Amino acid sequence: MDLRRTVFWCLLFSLIAISLSASWKNICSCSEVGFCRRHFKRDPIEPQPVVERDSVEIGKWDSHSVTGLMSTAGGTKLSLRFFVYVYAVGGSHVFRWIVDDVPEFTNSKRHSVDKVLNPELKPVTLSESNLKVDKDRIVISSPGDPKCETSPCLEIALNPFKVEMTSTDRRGKRQVAITLNDNRMFHFEQHKFMEELKVRGISQVRSFKLTPPKSDR
């Protein structure tokens, strides 16, 4: 009698163990990240636009802005692309630099801050005489003052990257009022002309690789 009871309980426990094992496999098939596929289903992630290298391209000159591309690395295989706009506002003394989403990737302008400016300050139409591009510097002057004699100029040094607001005193000496990245913590290494931008009609393009400052943390 005891033997039969022992065999019965052994068979019962074996069946329960087999049932629990099979049920667990059906309930939870865990992925590499440890989430159960059955209970934590997620929509597939769409591939993001990838840029092969981090770069800044200052390019086509239009009625009121200098446009270009700036790419910042989000990892070894993913980069984000932005447009950079530089234009004069309000006639003189005010320049604005906007970083915005690339239109071909999104219709939003989440990086734009138009409401911050005084609504009376409107973008001013600039001509090619207001833009001077050489090997390592771009100078943007106010309308009617290409030599920066009465109004300040915005100077963008490309290698190393630096932005300065400058003016010229009565003796013709260049004065620097404001400097961005004067400590040169951010560096841009020059690359060759990008052929694909020729197709878009962008000229005077210079490409630079961004090397952000390293953190000790």
Rosetta blueprint (number, residue, H / E / L):
1 M L
2 D H
3 L H
4 R H
5 R H
6 T H
7 V H
8 F H
9 W H
10 C H
11 L H
12 L H
13 F H
14 S H
15 L H
16 I H
17 A H
18 I H
19 S H
20 L H
21 S H
22 A H
23 S H
24 W H
25 K H
26 N H
27 I H
28 C L
29 S L
30 C E
31 S L
32 E L
33 V L
34 G L
35 F L
36 C E
37 R L
38 R L
39 H L
40 F L
41 K L
42 R L
43 D L
44 P L
45 I L
46 E L
47 P L
48 Q L
49 P L
50 V L
51 V L
52 E L
53 R L
54 D L
55 S L
56 V E
57 E E
58 I E
59 G E
60 K E
61 W E
62 D L
63 S L
64 H L
65 S L
66 V E
67 T E
68 G E
69 L E
70 M E
71 S E
72 T E
73 A E
74 G L
75 G L
76 T L
77 K L
78 L L
79 S E
80 L E
81 R E
82 F E
83 F E
84 V E
85 Y E
86 V E
87 Y E
88 A E
89 V E
90 G L
91 G L
92 S L
93 H L
94 V L
95 F E
96 R E
97 W E
98 I E
99 V E
100 D E
101 D E
102 V L
103 P L
104 E L
105 F L
106 T L
107 N L
108 S L
109 K L
110 R L
111 H L
112 S L
113 V L
114 D H
115 K H
116 V H
117 L L
118 N L
119 P L
120 E L
121 L L
122 K L
123 P E
124 V L
125 T L
126 L L
127 S L
128 E H
129 S H
130 N H
131 L E
132 K E
133 V E
134 D L
135 K L
136 D L
137 R E
138 I E
139 V E
140 I E
141 S L
142 S E
143 P L
144 G L
145 D E
146 P L
147 K L
148 C L
149 E L
150 T L
151 S L
152 P L
153 C E
154 L E
155 E E
156 I E
157 A E
158 L E
159 N L
160 P L
161 F E
162 K E
163 V E
164 E E
165 M E
166 T E
167 S E
168 T E
169 D L
170 R L
171 R L
172 G L
173 K L
174 R E
175 Q E
176 V E
177 A E
178 I E
179 T E
180 L E
181 N L
182 D L
183 N L
184 R L
185 M L
186 F L
187 H E
188 F E
189 E E
190 Q E
191 H E
192 K L
193 F L
194 M L
195 E H
196 E H
197 L H
198 K H
199 V H
200 R L
201 G L
202 I L
203 S L
204 Q L
205 V L
206 R E
207 S E
208 F E
209 K E
210 L E
211 T E
212 P L
213 P L
214 K L
215 S L
216 D L
217 R L
